């Protein structure tokens, strides 16, 4: 598979510790057939040598405007014209600021101004630097200019802090780049997604909920937009940023989630229920905070609406995908759920282990549909979302064509 055959990518490498990861990025992009020309800033050369990129890209590395080998100092125009994509990874806060203001005091800066190709950046910096108002303003301005911002990811940083600012993994960047060139799988398709937990109040300050982080549903929404779909996300209470381009509707309880889904179901082609909806809610909500006093207390619960089952009970309902979190008998339980809820597809989570599932950034899924199935092996939730949507798109079109 050579999805990037004949594609020319100018890879700008700026001065961040993540620069070493860009060596792997070059390999990945070349595996898919892209031709790469690397530009390194002075800062980048403090972290990794040009020789590494020269060996991996198979091309001379460009360093500054007045390189000896540059033809009559026209390097920037040549490279700018040659590029189908200018990808800058890692992109420092300083580079974002320069780009946001159109500075052209080095080769990379001139190319960003001189090219008509798409520019994509993969920011990499300390979380405070990423969250700084100036950086966020620069990011907003760059988006307005049409620059694609890939990431950043969250997690442990080179400086030891935890938060947003890590460069995305090379594989993730490569997959996003591929998405820019390959016909989007879900072009013109409208997807409704539920995500996160729900909260079922017992009194004004107490509620029943579960440990769902919402990450899987959010990554599905993000991936759907990246694949050309319009995505509506009905989200329970989570601590996640709204993915760019996604229409998010925030809800709290299962009843609110149900109402929001029913209100937005019209004209949707695909419904993906990734939310961990509370099965029960307290029946006797008290307006006043419950007082402590007795040695024990009983809470009576009523069954919540099954949103997914309600959707599939509607005639001509959208293509319906459900999730099943199972600790054992995965296939049998998932298939049973698929039949019981009349689903077009079910994605079964392997839960129980510490490393995948609710809170984790990674996941693995077994996917089943009528007469078929597929395994999605452990990967970032964003990648898993892409692979799941590839299956959904294929199956959706097969069912539509029947
Ligand atoms: O029955 P169970 O909760 O295991 O089913 C899981 C699937 O059904 C998930 O896709 C979940 O989003 C959906 N669901 C729902 N409404 C409920 C319970 C589950 O939409 N009340």
Boltz pocket constraint, residues with backbone or C-beta under 6 A from the ligand:
constraints:
  - pocket:
      binder: B
      contacts: [[A, 194], [A, 254], [A, 273], [A, 274], [A, 275], [A, 276], [A, 277], [A, 278], [A, 279], [A, 304], [A, 305], [A, 306], [A, 307], [A, 308], [A, 309], [A, 321], [A, 322], [A, 323], [A, 324], [A, 325], [A, 337]]
      max_distance: 6.0
